[in-house]
C-alpha cells in the first residue's frame, strides 16, 4: 500500500488500533483463496500496512512528536487522553494550569460541525469551548486569547515537526506516492 501523503498515513495508522472484527476487519488478515496461495490482499493487506506504519512511527518518532500526533489525530480515546495529559504536564506557558489544560484539550478535540458536534464520539460539552470557564481567576479577554493562540501555535508547530519526521520515516520505507516512479 502506498499513501498519497504523510497525513493520510498517520491518520490511518493511528486509526488502525481501534479497528475491530466488528467493523469487518480482523487483526489476523485472511488469505484470499482466489489469489496466489498465502497472499494477503485487499483491505486486510492495507490494514497490515497501517499496523506496520503505526509500529514504525511509534518506535522511531521522539516521545514529544509521538504525543503530538496521538493527541491531534488518534481515535483511541485512552491514548488520546494520556497524550493530552502528558503534553499538559510538559507544556510551559504563563497561563494558569487549568487554562493550559483546557486550551490543549480543545485543540486536540476541536468543536465539530453539526448539531452540538455529535458527528463524533470524541466531542466535549459546549462549555469546554468557552474560555471564561478555563480559569477561576479573572483575566482580560485579550490575555486569554493571546495565551490560547500561543498554546495552539506551539502545539501546531509540534505537530508540523512530527509530520516532517514521519514523512522521512515513510519515505525511507517507500510508502509515499512521491517515491513511486
C-alpha positions as CSV (number, residue, x, y, z in Angstrom):
1,X,0.0,0.0,0.0
2,X,1.2,3.4,-0.9
3,X,-0.1,6.5,0.9
4,X,-0.8,9.7,-1.0
5,X,0.7,11.9,1.7
6,X,2.1,11.7,5.2
7,X,-1.1,13.0,6.9
8,X,-3.2,10.2,5.3
9,X,-0.6,7.6,6.5
10,X,-0.5,9.0,10.1
11,X,-4.3,9.2,10.4
12,X,-4.8,5.6,9.0
13,X,-2.1,4.2,11.2
14,X,-3.5,5.9,14.4
15,X,-7.0,4.7,13.5
16,X,-5.7,1.1,12.9
17,X,-5.5,0.3,16.6
18,X,-9.3,1.0,17.1
19,X,-10.4,-1.3,14.2
20,X,-12.0,-4.5,15.5
21,X,-13.6,-7.5,13.8
22,X,-17.0,-5.9,14.5
23,X,-16.0,-3.3,11.8
24,X,-15.3,-6.1,9.3
25,X,-11.5,-6.2,9.7
26,X,-9.7,-8.9,11.6
27,X,-6.3,-8.4,13.2
28,X,-5.1,-11.6,11.6
29,X,-5.5,-11.0,7.8
30,X,-7.4,-13.5,5.8
31,X,-5.7,-15.3,3.0
32,X,-7.5,-14.9,-0.3
33,X,-8.2,-18.3,-1.9
34,X,-8.7,-16.8,-5.4
35,X,-5.3,-15.2,-5.4
36,X,-1.9,-16.7,-5.0
37,X,-1.7,-19.2,-2.2
38,X,-0.8,-17.4,1.0
39,X,-1.0,-13.9,-0.5
40,X,-2.7,-11.2,1.6
41,X,-4.6,-8.7,-0.5
42,X,-7.3,-6.0,-0.2
43,X,-8.4,-4.4,3.0
44,X,-6.5,-7.0,5.0
45,X,-3.2,-6.0,3.3
46,X,-4.0,-2.3,3.8
47,X,-4.7,-2.9,7.5
48,X,-1.5,-4.8,7.9
49,X,0.5,-2.0,6.4
50,X,-1.3,0.5,8.6
51,X,-0.3,-1.5,11.7
52,X,3.3,-1.7,10.4
53,X,3.3,2.1,9.9
54,X,1.9,2.6,13.4
55,X,4.7,0.5,14.8
56,X,7.4,2.2,12.9
57,X,6.2,5.7,13.8
58,X,5.8,4.8,17.5
59,X,9.3,3.3,17.6
60,X,11.1,6.0,15.5
61,X,9.5,9.3,16.5
62,X,10.6,11.1,19.6
63,X,8.2,10.9,22.6
64,X,7.3,14.6,22.1
65,X,6.5,14.1,18.4
66,X,4.5,10.9,19.0
67,X,2.4,12.5,21.8
68,X,1.6,15.5,19.5
69,X,0.4,13.2,16.7
70,X,-1.6,11.0,19.1
71,X,-3.2,14.0,20.8
72,X,-4.2,15.5,17.5
73,X,-5.1,12.6,15.3
74,X,-5.7,9.4,17.3
75,X,-9.2,7.9,17.5
76,X,-8.2,5.7,20.5
77,X,-9.8,7.6,23.4
78,X,-7.5,6.4,26.2
79,X,-4.3,7.0,24.2
80,X,-5.6,10.4,23.2
81,X,-6.3,11.4,26.8
82,X,-3.0,10.1,28.0
83,X,-1.2,12.1,25.3
84,X,-3.1,15.2,26.3
85,X,-2.2,14.7,29.9
86,X,1.5,14.3,29.1
87,X,1.5,17.4,26.9
88,X,-0.2,19.4,29.6
89,X,2.4,18.4,32.2
90,X,5.3,19.2,30.0
91,X,3.9,22.4,28.4
92,X,5.3,25.7,29.6
93,X,3.2,28.8,29.4
94,X,2.4,31.9,31.6
95,X,-1.2,30.8,31.6
96,X,-2.6,29.1,34.7
97,X,-2.5,25.3,34.7
98,X,-6.3,24.8,34.3
99,X,-6.3,27.3,31.4
100,X,-3.4,25.4,29.7
101,X,-5.1,22.1,30.2
102,X,-8.4,23.4,28.7
103,X,-6.6,25.0,25.7
104,X,-4.8,21.8,25.0
105,X,-7.9,19.6,25.3
106,X,-9.9,21.9,23.0
107,X,-7.1,22.0,20.5
108,X,-6.9,18.2,20.5
109,X,-10.7,17.8,20.4
110,X,-12.0,20.8,18.4
111,X,-15.6,21.7,18.1
112,X,-17.1,19.8,15.2
113,X,-19.8,20.9,12.8
114,X,-23.3,19.6,13.1
115,X,-25.8,19.6,16.0
116,X,-23.7,20.0,19.1
117,X,-20.8,18.4,17.2
118,X,-22.4,15.0,17.6
119,X,-20.8,13.6,14.5
120,X,-18.0,12.1,16.6
121,X,-17.6,10.2,19.9
122,X,-14.8,12.5,20.8
123,X,-16.9,15.6,21.5
124,X,-16.8,17.8,24.5
125,X,-19.7,19.7,26.1
126,X,-20.2,23.2,24.7
127,X,-19.0,24.8,28.0
128,X,-15.5,23.4,27.4
129,X,-15.1,25.7,24.4
130,X,-15.8,28.9,26.4
131,X,-12.6,30.5,27.6
132,X,-14.3,32.2,30.5
133,X,-14.7,28.7,32.1
134,X,-10.9,27.9,31.8
135,X,-9.8,29.8,34.9
136,X,-11.2,30.7,38.3
137,X,-9.3,34.0,38.2
138,X,-10.3,37.0,36.2
139,X,-8.0,37.7,33.2
140,X,-8.6,40.2,30.4
141,X,-10.0,38.6,27.3
142,X,-7.1,39.8,25.2
143,X,-4.7,38.0,27.6
144,X,-6.7,34.8,27.4
145,X,-6.8,35.0,23.6
146,X,-3.1,35.5,23.5
147,X,-2.5,32.5,25.8
148,X,-4.8,30.3,23.7
149,X,-3.2,31.5,20.4
150,X,0.3,30.9,21.7
151,X,-0.5,27.5,23.1
152,X,-2.2,26.4,19.8
153,X,0.6,27.8,17.7
154,X,3.2,25.8,19.8
155,X,1.1,22.7,19.5
156,X,0.6,23.0,15.8
157,X,4.3,23.6,15.4
158,X,5.0,20.4,17.3
159,X,2.6,18.5,15.0
160,X,4.2,20.0,11.9
161,X,7.7,18.9,13.1
162,X,6.3,15.4,13.9
163,X,4.8,15.2,10.4
164,X,8.1,16.1,8.9
165,X,9.8,13.4,10.9
166,X,7.1,10.9,10.0
167,X,7.5,11.8,6.3
168,X,11.2,11.0,6.5
169,X,10.4,7.6,8.1
170,X,7.7,6.8,5.4
171,X,10.0,7.9,2.6
172,X,12.7,5.6,3.9
173,X,10.1,2.8,3.8
174,X,9.0,3.8,0.3
175,X,5.4,4.2,1.4
176,X,4.6,7.7,-0.1
177,X,3.3,8.3,-3.6
178,X,6.2,10.7,-4.4
179,X,8.5,7.7,-4.1
180,X,6.8,5.6,-6.7
181,X,8.3,6.0,-10.1
